[in-house]
Amino acid sequence: MKVKLRDVALAAGVAESTASRALAGNGQLAERTRQKVLKAAEQVGYELTERTRKRPAGDTGRRGAVGVVVAALHNSFYPYLVDRLHNELDELGFDMVLIIDEITRDRASRKLRSLLDMLDGVIVTTAIIGSPMTQFLMEQKVPTVLAIRSSLQDGLTVVESDNFTAGAEALQHLIDLNHTQIGFLMGPSTTSTSRGRLNGARSAMDSRGVAFVEDFLLHTDFTHEGGYSGFVRLMRRDNRPTAIFCANDVIAIGALDAARKMALDVPGDVSIIGVDDIPMASWSMLSLTTVRQPIGEIGSISAKLIAKSITDPGEAGPEHHILPTSLVRRSTTGPRA
């Protein structure tokens, strides 16, 4: 039976794509990784090309390529993150391949399967809890970094903000303003960001003796439309909240639009707070109170970690970076009327 590339990868303990790049002489791989693959190839009887045998150490070959999986770019959070990732990866000598993933569909996994042979690693910013996409990448031993969200699966490198503290900071701010009827417009319950921020918010309410009302909790998409429709649903209730915590700034901006459409004063009638501190949150027409997460730093660290995982896969074990958040007070929150 003819020995195949996957047999080499298995013997070397690396992804099939890594074995392919090592045999092709991709200079982004560490020389010891290349030598490990070459040794494994010889052990299993894989036929090496003359070009592979003679390629000198340090031959740079082509630049590496990193797939970056993001949600739809009309969410203004992602262009900011993608711009930082692109710049950092470029500085590190990697090209970026952008893959759009809608959280309600599984298109990204299919795209990744077709692109995997040309990718040296993947940064996923859209992971859901127990994500089949990340499970697939782990099984294929593809260098992977989860940015912004975690899939809560062991063995993966994750770079995220302190979502629990972000939720707690938001609620402490609202409670300090004497709000006790607090609504929640959270993202999908399958995301670590929503879960962490909601858990932090509930913890802050418990510690301050403020009751959590299940009827005031809505899960929606991380979109303007989700924030708009969710706000309308909450504010049409007879016993409506006086403040609303939104899982991200885009949801909060949708809520602000809905408030203006309903002729509600913000913060006079209702306070609104988000999370992220995307650039437009500081625009004077919005002036959104929010909890800042270090988006640029998350992008920078994620790029460096994926480069480390690609160039030295034998040495790069899983890491978990949790970055601090901070409250940014602006004009959309105020004392309960």
C-alpha positions as CSV (number, residue, x, y, z in Angstrom):
1,M,0.0,0.0,0.0
2,K,1.3,3.4,-1.0
3,V,2.3,5.6,2.0
4,K,0.3,8.8,2.0
5,L,0.9,12.3,3.4
6,R,-1.5,11.6,6.3
7,D,0.7,8.7,7.4
8,V,3.7,11.1,7.6
9,A,1.6,13.6,9.6
10,L,0.5,10.9,12.0
11,A,4.0,9.6,12.5
12,A,5.3,13.2,13.1
13,G,2.4,14.1,15.4
14,V,1.5,17.2,13.4
15,A,-1.4,18.3,11.2
16,E,-1.5,17.0,7.6
17,S,-1.2,20.6,6.4
18,T,1.9,21.1,8.6
19,A,3.5,18.0,7.1
20,S,2.7,19.2,3.6
21,R,4.3,22.6,4.3
22,A,7.4,21.0,5.9
23,L,7.9,18.8,2.9
24,A,7.4,21.8,0.6
25,G,10.0,23.8,2.6
26,N,7.8,26.5,4.0
27,G,10.2,28.8,5.8
28,Q,7.6,29.9,8.3
29,L,8.0,26.5,10.0
30,A,10.8,25.9,12.6
31,E,13.6,24.0,11.2
32,R,13.3,21.3,13.9
33,T,9.6,20.8,12.9
34,R,10.7,20.4,9.3
35,Q,13.4,17.9,10.3
36,K,10.9,16.0,12.5
37,V,8.6,15.6,9.5
38,L,11.4,14.6,7.2
39,K,12.5,11.9,9.7
40,A,8.9,10.7,10.0
41,A,8.6,10.5,6.2
42,E,11.7,8.4,6.0
43,Q,10.5,6.1,8.8
44,V,7.2,5.4,7.1
45,G,8.7,5.1,3.6
46,Y,7.2,8.2,2.1
47,E,8.8,9.1,-1.2
48,L,10.5,12.5,-1.0
49,T,11.1,14.6,-4.0
50,E,14.6,15.6,-4.9
51,R,13.6,19.2,-4.3
52,T,12.6,18.5,-0.7
53,R,15.8,16.6,0.0
54,K,18.0,19.4,-1.3
55,R,16.1,22.4,0.1
56,P,18.6,24.3,2.3
57,A,17.8,25.2,5.9
58,G,16.4,28.7,6.2
59,D,14.9,28.7,2.7
60,T,11.9,31.0,3.3
61,G,9.7,29.5,0.6
62,R,6.3,31.4,0.3
63,R,4.8,33.4,3.1
64,G,2.4,31.6,5.4
65,A,-1.4,32.1,5.2
66,V,-3.7,32.4,8.2
67,G,-7.5,32.0,8.0
68,V,-9.4,34.5,10.1
69,V,-13.0,33.5,10.7
70,V,-15.3,36.4,11.5
71,A,-19.0,37.2,11.6
72,A,-20.7,39.4,8.9
73,L,-18.7,42.6,8.4
74,H,-21.8,44.8,8.7
75,N,-21.3,44.4,12.4
76,S,-18.9,47.3,13.0
77,F,-17.0,45.4,15.7
78,Y,-15.4,43.1,13.2
79,P,-13.8,45.5,10.7
80,Y,-11.9,47.1,13.6
81,L,-10.7,43.7,14.8
82,V,-9.9,42.4,11.3
83,D,-7.9,45.6,10.6
84,R,-5.7,44.9,13.6
85,L,-5.3,41.3,12.8
86,H,-4.4,42.0,9.2
87,N,-1.7,44.5,10.2
88,E,-0.2,42.3,12.9
89,L,-0.2,39.2,10.7
90,D,1.4,41.2,7.9
91,E,4.1,42.4,10.2
92,L,4.7,38.7,11.2
93,G,5.0,37.7,7.6
94,F,1.6,36.0,7.1
95,D,-1.1,36.6,4.6
96,M,-4.7,36.7,5.8
97,V,-7.6,34.8,4.3
98,L,-10.9,36.1,5.5
99,I,-13.7,33.6,6.1
100,I,-17.2,34.9,6.9
101,D,-19.2,32.8,9.4
102,E,-22.8,33.5,10.4
103,I,-23.3,32.1,13.8
104,T,-26.7,30.6,12.9
105,R,-25.2,28.5,10.1
106,D,-22.3,26.2,9.7
107,R,-20.8,27.6,6.5
108,A,-17.4,28.3,8.0
109,S,-16.6,24.6,8.7
110,R,-17.4,23.7,5.0
111,K,-15.2,26.6,3.8
112,L,-12.4,25.6,6.1
113,R,-12.4,22.1,4.8
114,S,-12.0,23.3,1.3
115,L,-9.3,25.8,2.2
116,L,-7.3,23.9,4.7
117,D,-4.5,22.8,2.4
118,M,-3.6,26.4,1.8
119,L,-3.8,27.6,5.4
120,D,-1.0,27.4,8.0
121,G,-3.3,28.2,10.9
122,V,-6.7,29.6,11.8
123,I,-7.9,32.4,14.1
124,V,-11.6,31.9,15.0
125,T,-13.5,34.9,16.4
126,T,-17.0,33.3,16.2
127,A,-16.7,30.1,18.2
128,I,-19.8,28.9,20.0
129,I,-19.7,26.6,23.1
130,G,-18.8,23.1,22.0
131,S,-18.2,24.4,18.4
132,P,-18.0,21.6,15.8
133,M,-15.6,23.9,13.8
134,T,-13.1,24.1,16.5
135,Q,-13.4,20.3,17.2
136,F,-12.7,19.7,13.5
137,L,-9.6,21.9,13.7
138,M,-8.4,20.1,16.8
139,E,-8.8,16.7,15.2
140,Q,-6.9,17.9,12.1
141,K,-4.1,19.3,14.4
142,V,-4.4,22.7,12.7
143,P,-2.7,25.5,14.7
144,T,-5.7,27.4,16.0
145,V,-6.4,30.5,18.2
146,L,-9.8,31.5,19.5
147,A,-10.1,35.3,19.8
148,I,-12.9,37.1,21.6
149,R,-14.8,33.9,22.3
150,S,-14.1,30.5,23.8
151,S,-15.6,27.2,22.8
152,L,-15.0,26.0,26.4
153,Q,-13.1,23.0,24.9
154,D,-9.8,21.9,26.4
155,G,-6.6,22.0,24.5
156,L,-7.2,25.3,22.6
157,T,-5.5,28.6,22.9
158,V,-7.9,31.4,23.8
159,V,-7.5,35.2,23.9
160,E,-10.5,37.0,25.4
161,S,-11.5,39.8,27.7
162,D,-12.8,39.2,31.2
163,N,-16.4,38.9,30.3
164,F,-17.6,38.0,33.8
165,T,-16.0,41.3,35.2
166,A,-17.4,43.2,32.2
167,G,-21.0,42.2,33.1
168,A,-20.4,42.9,36.8
169,E,-19.0,46.4,36.1
170,A,-22.0,47.2,33.9
171,L,-24.5,46.2,36.6
172,Q,-22.6,47.8,39.4
173,H,-22.8,51.1,37.5
174,L,-26.5,50.8,36.9
175,I,-27.2,49.8,40.5
176,D,-25.1,52.8,41.7
177,L,-27.5,54.9,39.7
178,N,-30.4,53.4,41.7
179,H,-31.7,51.2,39.0
180,T,-33.4,48.0,40.2
181,Q,-35.6,47.1,37.3
182,I,-32.9,46.1,34.8
183,G,-33.5,44.5,31.4
184,F,-31.0,42.4,29.5
185,L,-30.5,42.2,25.7
186,M,-27.9,39.4,25.5
187,G,-26.4,37.7,22.5
188,P,-26.9,34.0,21.7
189,S,-26.8,31.8,24.8
190,T,-24.4,29.5,22.9
191,T,-21.6,32.1,23.1
192,S,-19.1,32.4,26.0
193,T,-19.3,36.1,25.8
194,S,-23.0,36.2,26.5
195,R,-22.7,33.6,29.2
196,G,-19.8,35.3,30.9
197,R,-21.3,38.8,30.8
198,L,-24.7,37.6,32.1
199,N,-23.1,35.5,34.9
200,G,-21.1,38.6,36.0
201,A,-24.2,40.8,35.9
202,R,-26.3,38.4,37.9
203,S,-23.4,38.0,40.5
204,A,-23.3,41.8,40.9
205,M,-27.1,41.9,41.4
206,D,-27.0,39.2,44.0
207,S,-24.2,40.9,45.9
208,R,-26.2,44.2,46.0
209,G,-29.5,42.6,46.8
210,V,-31.2,43.4,43.5
211,A,-33.6,40.9,42.1
212,F,-33.1,39.4,38.7
213,V,-36.3,39.2,36.7
214,E,-36.3,36.4,34.1
215,D,-39.0,38.2,32.0
216,F,-36.5,41.0,31.6
217,L,-34.0,38.7,29.8
218,L,-34.0,38.4,26.0
219,H,-31.4,36.6,23.9
220,T,-30.9,38.0,20.4
221,D,-28.2,38.3,17.7
222,F,-25.2,40.5,18.2
223,T,-26.7,42.9,15.7
224,H,-28.4,46.3,15.4
225,E,-31.6,44.6,14.4
226,G,-31.5,42.3,17.4
227,G,-31.0,45.3,19.7
228,Y,-33.8,47.3,18.1
229,S,-36.4,44.6,18.2
230,G,-35.4,43.4,21.6
231,F,-35.7,46.9,23.1
232,V,-39.2,47.3,21.6
233,R,-40.3,44.0,23.2
234,L,-38.9,45.0,26.6
235,M,-40.3,48.5,26.6
236,R,-43.8,47.5,25.5
237,R,-44.4,45.7,28.7
238,D,-46.6,47.2,31.4
239,N,-43.8,46.9,34.0
240,R,-40.9,47.9,31.9
241,P,-37.2,48.2,32.9
242,T,-35.6,51.6,33.8
243,A,-32.2,50.4,32.5
244,I,-31.0,47.9,29.9
245,F,-27.7,46.1,29.8
246,C,-26.8,45.1,26.2
247,A,-24.3,42.3,25.5
248,N,-22.4,44.5,23.0
249,D,-22.3,48.0,21.6
250,V,-24.0,47.1,18.3
251,I,-27.0,45.7,20.3
252,A,-27.0,48.9,22.4
253,I,-26.9,51.1,19.3
254,G,-29.9,49.3,18.0
255,A,-31.6,49.8,21.3
256,L,-30.8,53.6,21.1
257,D,-32.4,53.8,17.7
258,A,-35.5,52.1,19.0
259,A,-35.7,54.4,22.0
260,R,-35.7,57.4,19.7
261,K,-38.3,55.9,17.4
262,M,-40.5,55.3,20.5
263,A,-39.9,58.9,21.7
264,L,-38.2,57.7,24.9
265,D,-35.5,59.9,26.4
266,V,-32.2,58.3,27.1
267,P,-31.2,58.3,29.9
268,G,-34.2,60.2,31.3
269,D,-36.7,57.4,30.6
270,V,-34.3,54.5,30.3
271,S,-30.6,54.0,30.6
272,I,-28.6,51.9,28.1
273,I,-25.1,50.4,28.5
274,G,-23.1,48.2,26.1
275,V,-19.8,46.3,26.0
276,D,-16.8,46.7,23.7
277,D,-16.3,50.4,23.2
278,I,-16.1,50.2,19.4
279,P,-15.0,53.5,17.9
280,M,-18.5,54.8,17.0
281,A,-19.6,54.4,20.7
282,S,-17.7,57.7,21.4
283,W,-19.4,59.6,18.6
284,S,-21.2,62.6,20.1
285,M,-24.5,61.6,18.5
286,L,-24.3,58.3,20.4
287,S,-22.1,58.9,23.4
288,L,-22.7,55.4,24.6
289,T,-21.8,54.3,28.1
290,T,-20.0,51.0,27.7
291,V,-17.5,48.6,29.2
292,R,-14.3,48.7,27.1
293,Q,-12.6,45.5,26.1
294,P,-9.1,45.8,24.6
295,I,-10.0,44.8,21.0
296,G,-6.7,45.9,19.6
297,E,-4.7,44.0,22.2
298,I,-6.7,40.9,21.6
299,G,-6.0,41.1,17.9
300,S,-2.3,41.7,18.5
301,I,-1.9,38.8,21.0
302,S,-3.9,36.4,18.8
303,A,-1.7,37.1,15.8
304,K,1.5,36.5,17.8
305,L,0.2,33.3,19.2
306,I,-1.0,31.8,15.9
307,A,2.5,32.7,14.5
308,K,4.1,30.9,17.4
309,S,1.9,27.9,17.0
310,I,2.6,27.7,13.2
311,T,6.4,28.2,13.4
312,D,7.0,25.9,16.4
313,P,4.0,23.5,16.8
314,G,5.9,21.1,18.9
315,E,6.6,23.8,21.6
316,A,3.5,25.9,21.5
317,G,1.0,24.4,24.0
318,P,-2.5,25.9,24.7
319,E,-2.6,29.2,26.4
320,H,-5.5,31.2,27.9
321,H,-5.2,34.9,28.0
322,I,-7.9,36.9,29.9
323,L,-7.6,40.7,29.4
324,P,-9.1,43.3,31.8
325,T,-12.1,45.5,31.0
326,S,-13.0,49.0,32.2
327,L,-16.2,51.0,32.5
328,V,-16.5,54.1,30.2
329,R,-19.1,56.5,31.4
330,R,-20.8,58.6,28.7
331,S,-24.3,60.0,28.2
332,T,-26.7,57.0,27.9
333,T,-26.8,56.2,31.6
334,G,-28.2,58.3,34.4
335,P,-30.0,58.1,37.7
336,R,-33.4,56.4,37.9
337,A,-36.1,59.0,37.4
